[in-house]
Amino acid sequence: MVSRRTLLYAAVIFILAFISRSIIFLRVGFPTGDAGQFASFVREFQLNGGLVPATNVLYYPGSTYIYPPLIFLGISAFNLMLGHFLTLPVSASLYELFYLAIIISSIQALFLAFYFRKFQNRVEFLLAAGMLVLFDASLYEMSWGGYPDIIATFFLIVMLYFIDKRSENKRWLLYASVLFIVIAYTHDLTYFYALLVVACIIIFDLLRRNFRSALMVFMLLIVGGVAGSIWWIPRIHFVLGAATITMATGTGLFTEVGNTAVLFQAVPFMIPILFLALVELFASLKRGNFEPIDSFSIALIASASGLFFIFYDPTLTGRMMLFSYTMLMIIVLKNIGVIRKSGIYRNSRILRRNRLVTFTILFLMIMAPVQILFASNTVSYYSSGDFQYSSSLIQYGETHFSNSTILAPNIGTFIAAQDSAKVIIYTGFVVGTLQVQERNAGLSIILASTSQSSLYNISKYNIGYVIVQSSILNTTIYGQHVIFPTPYYRLVGIFDSYYVYKVVGT
């Protein structure tokens, strides 16, 4: 039976993780980054009767629906069911996705804390729990709306936990197989990374001549491969097309997030884990031995494959490095006891046994506001500039955007999700061939609004409104002056930093 103390620890860890992941949005008060895109997928499913659409109706109309659908299927089915009893607000799916990610991330902190507990003493458990609450990658990922990534990463961590039990019993294979299937339909990059990790574990077992274990893990790889193939093989044309699109082609003229900005956002909150990793390395060297290689260590090694894409696609490299950080965090916190065993702080007055709890609590109390500040600033970044949200524009769109396609920057994802409007977005990164074509057509309209090609694209894609940020209006971009003159366009409103033009003649 679970003790009251254990239940208390579990409640405290979950509540603190939930608060830390929520409080960083207080200044903004709204889900940020890619949240609108994922909410638009939920709306696509709802318009399709709760089924996976073959093509998008709202998000780049006519393009192939490609994103693994499990999360959106679940939320759309839930909303369609609730719709029989009450009228949901248009922003419901945004907050459902947002809080689902926060809950899963908080459960991950709880799961890992109690997984590590059997390797640690009381002080180490306290430190590890605090680090999981404050230094998990999800604090950064929440800011740019990486909800499917956060959720799938938790499933991957639990799957690796079960794979580590492959020498104990056979039940691990069933649990890991279910999780692999769930990952395949939750997040694309996490799924392909999971395939690589499982393949590396098979190689590791073969090198150890543990052929029975390798065979069992190979069976897991088959299950995961089949699950992913069912989704991706019918969409292989999209995959092949996306593979040939370079970073420059996918991004277009407007880069929403620079690599420098990402580094300055992501690196600061990782520093304590990286420092702790160096201390553990020193402690292990002093002891003369290292902890055994486990599935998380193999996953860390596999994540280094992201470096192969550093010149071709730095964004993909960055996303893979987030996996690296997560696996490193798990390894470091799981093996934090090596510092105690090495005795490197035995003669330190500050870190004597009776002072260690106080020192640990003080460290966490100092780092908590620092981490919250870092994450809060990142949230602010992903709610400003190209990511600025405008409730007044969304409200205007409810009564004006239903009969034509809207050409918009990133806020177009929220317009699609909340106004059920067809939208072509001319900023951000896209990889689908048709999406790139539509985005480029939109860019031609932005840069040369009255050219023959622009007027043709307006007619071809049934563009009814053009939304432009004030920062690019009346400026010269690539030799083109961004203006929307009469009699082709009419300014119908200014909403925060957005100018909205109605197309009145082609």
N, C-alpha and C positions, 0 to 999 in steps of 0.2 A: 504493500500500500504506500502511496506517495505521502511523504511527511508534509506537515504544515509549512515547515521551513522551506522545503523545495518548492511548494506552491507559491509561497511568498516571493522567493527569488525569481521564479518564472514570471509572476505578475509584474514585479518591479522592472525586470529586463524588457518585457514586452511593452509596458507603458512608456518607459523612457525612450525606447527605440521609436515608438509611434509618435511621441511628442517631438523628438528631435527631427524626424522626417517631415512633420507637419509644420512646425514652428518657422521653418525657413521660408515659408510662403506667406507669412503674416503681412509683410510689407506690400506684397503684390495682391494677395487674396484671390488668386486664380491659377489653375494649372497652366504651365508655360511650355514653350518649345514645340515639340511635335505632338503635343496633346490633341490639338485640333485635327491633325491627320488621322490619328487612331480613332477619334470620335466620329470622323467622317466615314470610316469603314463600318462602324457600328450602324450608322444611319443607312449606309448602302445595304447592309444585311436586313435591316428592318423594312426598307422599301421592297426588298426581294422576298418578303414573307418569312424572314428568319433563316433563309437559306444562303449558301455561298453564291454570290453572283459570278457569272462567267466574265462579265465585263463591268467596269465601273460606270455608273450613271452620273455621279456627282463629281468625283475626283478624277480629273483628266477624262472627261466623258468618252466612252468607247474604248478606253485602254483596258488591257487584260488585268483582272483582279489577281494579285500575286501573293499577298502577304499571308503567312500561315494564320489560319482563321479561328483557332480554338477560343481565344479570349473574346473576340468579337461575336462569335456564335453564342457564347454563353451569356454575354451582356445583352445582346439583341433579343435572345429568347426570353430572358428575364424581363426586359422592358415590354415586349409584346404581351407577356402574361399580365404584367402590372397594368398595361394599358386597358385591359378589360374592366378594371376596377377604379382607376383614377387617371387623371391627366398629368403626365410627367412634364416637368419643365424642359425646355429645349437643350439646356446644358446638363441634363441628367447623366448622359453617357460620359461626359468629360470628368465629372466628379466620381462616377463609378470606377472608371479606369484609374483615376488618381488614387483613390482610397484602397482599391484592390492592390496596387503596387506597394503602397505604404504598409498595408497589413502583411503582405507576403514578405517584404523586406524585414519587418519586425519579427515575424515568425522565424526567418532565417537567422537573425541575431540570437533568438531564443534557442533554436535547434543547435547552433554551433557552440553556444556557451555551455550547454549541458553535455554536448559531445566531448568538449575539451575537459570537462570537469574531472573525469576519471584519470587524467594525466597530471592534474594540478593540485596544489595545496590551496588553502583558503585565500591567501593574498593573490596568488596567480589567477584564481578564478575571478576574483574581483576586478583585477586589471584587465583580463581578457574580455569579460562581459562589458566593461566600460569602453574598451577599444572597439568591440563589435557594434556598440551603440553609436559611437561617434566617428569611427574611421572607415566604415564600410563604403564601398564605391557607390552604393545606391544614393547616398546623400548628394553626390555629384550628378548621378544619372537622373534622379528625380527632377532636377532643374531643367533639363532639356527634354523631358518627357520620354525617357527610355523605359517605359512601363513593360513592354513584352520582354525586353532584355533582362530587367530585374527579376521578373517572374520566372523566366526560363533558366536563369542562372541559379536560382534556388533549387529548381528541379534537378539541374546538373549536379549541384553540390550533394544533394541527397542520393542521387544515383551513384556518385563516386564513393559516398559513404557505404552503400550496399556492396559495391564492387570490392571494397577493402575487406569485406567479410566472406569473400569467395572461398576461403580455405576452411570456413567454419561449418557451413551447411549449403544446401541447394536452394533454399527459399530466396536468397539474394537475387537469383536470376529472374524470378518472377517479378519482384519489386522493381528491379533495375529496368526490366523490359517495359513495364508499364510507364515508368518515368521517361524512358527514351522515346516512346511513342508520343507522350504528352509534349516533350521538348520539340519533336518534329513538327507539331502543329501549333507551336506557340511562338517560336522566334527562329528566323532563318539562320543568322550567323551563329547563334548558340548551338543550333542543331549540327551545322557543318563542323564546328569546333568539337562538339561531342563525338562525332564520327572519328575525327583525328585522334582524340584522346583515347577512345576505346581501342583503336588500331594500335596506338603506341603501347597500351597496356598488354595487348596480345604479344607484341614483339618483346616486351619486358619479360613476360612469362616464358616465352620460348627461349630467351637467352638464359633464363634460370633453369631451363629444362623441366619446367613445370607444365607438361603437355596437357594434363587433365584440366588445369585451370585455364590454360590458353584456349582449349576447345570450348569451355563454358563461356568465356568472354567472347569468343568468335560467334557463338550462338546469339549472344546479345547484340553483336555488330550486325548480324543478319536481320534480327528483328528491327533494329533501328534503321537499317538500310532500306528494308521493305516499306516501313512506315513512311519514310521520307520520299521514296520513289513514287508511292501512290499519289503524293501531292505534286512532286516536281516534274516527273516525266511528262504528264500532259501539258506542262508549261515549259518544256525544254527550249522552245523557240525564244521565250523571254530570257531564260538563263543564258543562252548562247549570245543573244543580242546584248545583254547587260555585260557579259564578259569582254566585249569588244569596245565598250564605251570608256573613254579615258576620263580622268578627273576633271579636266578642263571642259570636255564635252558635257559631262553630267552636271557641272555647276553652272555653266553658261556665263553671263556677264556679271551677275551679282553674287558675290561670295558672302553668305550670311555670317559664317563663323570662320575666322582665320585660325591657322594652326598655332600661332603665338598666343592668341586668346585662350585656346583650349589648354595649352601648357600651363599658363598662369592660373587657370581655374583648377585644373586637376592635380597639379604637383603639390601645392602647399599642404592639403589635408592628408597626403600620403607620407609625408616626411617622418612622423613618429613610427609608423610601421617599418619604413626603410631603415631608420636608426636602430630599432629593436632587432631587425634582421642582422645588422652588422654586429651588434652586441652578442647575439646568439652564435654568429659565425666565430667570433673571437672566443666565446665560451667553449664551443665545440672543438676548436683547435687546441685550446688549453687542455681539455679532457682527453684529446687524442682520438676521439671517435665521433661519428655523426649518427643522428637518428635514422632508422631504416627508411628506405624509399617506399612511399605509399602512393595511392592513386592520385592524390593531390599534387605530389611532387612530379609525377609523370605529366599531369595536366599543366603544371607550370612550365615544364620543358617544352611541351607541345605548343603552348601559346607563343613561344619564341618564333614560330613560323610566320607570325604577323610582320616580322622585320623584312621578309622577302618582298613585301608590298610597299615599303617605305617611300620609294621614288615613284611608283606607279599610282598608288592610292594611299596617301598618308592618313586619310580618315579611317580606312580599314585597319591600318597598322595601329592607330590609336585605340580603336575598339578592341582589338586583340590584346593590347597592353592592359586594358581594363580587366580582362580575364587573368592576365599575368598577376596583376596587383591583388585580385581576389584570392587566387591560389596561394600567393606569397603570404597574404594576411592569415589565411587558414593555417599554413605550415608554421609560421612564426608563433601564432597564439597557441597552437596545439603543443608546440615543443618549447614553450616558454620556460619550462622546468629545467632546461639544460643550463640556464644561467645560475640557478640555485645549486645545481649539482656540481657545477664547475668551481664554485666558491670564490668567484672573482670579486664579489663585494663583501666577503666575510669580514674583512678588517675595516670596512667603512663605518664610521660612526653614524652617518646619516641613514644608512640602510641596515642598521641592526634590526634584529627580528621584532623588537617591541616598537620600533618606529616605522616599520615597513608599511603597515596598513595606513597609518597617517600620511606617509609620503605618497602612497598610491592614490588615496582619496583626494589629496591636495592636487596632485597632477591632473586627475580627471576633472576636478572642479575648475582648474585653470583652463584646461583644453576645451571644455564644453562650450563656453561662450566664443572662444576663438574659432572652433569648427563651425558653430552655428553662424558666425559672422561670415566666414568664407563661403559657406553654402548659400547663405542669404544673398550675398553679393552676386553669386553665380545665377541665382534665380532672377535677380533684378536685371542681369545682363540678358537673359532669355525672355524678358518681358518688355524690352525696350528696343529702340531702333527698328530693324527689320522684323522683330518679333512682337512689336507693340500690339496689344489687344485694344479694341474699341467697342465697348458695349453699345454706344449710340449707333455705330455703323451696323452692328449686328441687328439692332432693333429696326433700323431703316430697311435693311435687307429683307426682313420678314414680310414686308408688304410690297417690295419692288423688284426682288431678284428672282422671281419664280419662273418667268417665261423666256429666259434667254441664258446664255453662258456669260459668266463674269470673269474678266481678266483681272487678276489681283496678285499682290505679293503674298507673303506667308500667311497673312490673316485670312486668305482665301480658304484655308483648311477649316477655320472656325465658321466661316460663312457656309461652307458645304455641310458641316456638322450640325449647325444650329438653324440655318435658314433653309436647308434642303435645296440649295442652289447648285447648279452646274458650274464648276469653277476650273479655270486653267491658271496655274500658278507660275509666274515667270521668275521667281527667285528660288533658291534652295537647290538641293542635289537630287536628280532623278536619273534612273538607269534604263527604264523601258524605252524601246525604240519609238513607239507612238507618243509616249509622254514627252520625250525629247523633241519630237516634231511639233507637238502642240505648244510646248514651252518656247521653242524657237519662233513659232508663228506669233506668239504673244510678245516676244521681245521685239520682233519687227514692228509691231504696232506701237510699242512704247517708244522706240527710237525714231521712227519715221511714220507718224500717225496718219499722214495723208497720202503716202505713196501708193502706187497702184497695187503693189504686193500686200501692203497692210490692209487696204480696202478689200482686196480679194480674201484675205484671211479672216477679216471681220464677217464677211458673208459666208465663207466656208464653215466657220465654227459657230456661227450665230451669236457673235459677241454683242451683248446688249449694254453692258456697262464696263468701264475701265476704271480701276482704282489705282491711284498713284500716290506714293508718299511725297510729302512736301520736300524732302531732302533731295529728290532727283528732278522734281518739276522745275522747268525753266533753267536747267543746267545742260551743259554739253557733254555727251557721253559718246566716245569713239567718233567724234566729229559730227554727231547728230544732236540737234537741239530738241529737248523733250518738251513739246507743247501739244495741246489738244484744241485746235482752233475751231471756231464756227466756220461754215455751217455743218461741219461733220460731227461736232461734239458740243454738248451743253453741260456746263457745270451745274450739278444738281445738289451739291452739298459738300461741306467740309466737316469731317468727323475726326476730332483729335488731329493726328498728323496726316490723315488721308483725304485726298481730293477725289471726289467721285464724279466721273463724267458719263453722261448717257450718250450712246451712239444715236445720232438723229438722222444720218444720211450717209450712204456709201456710193 
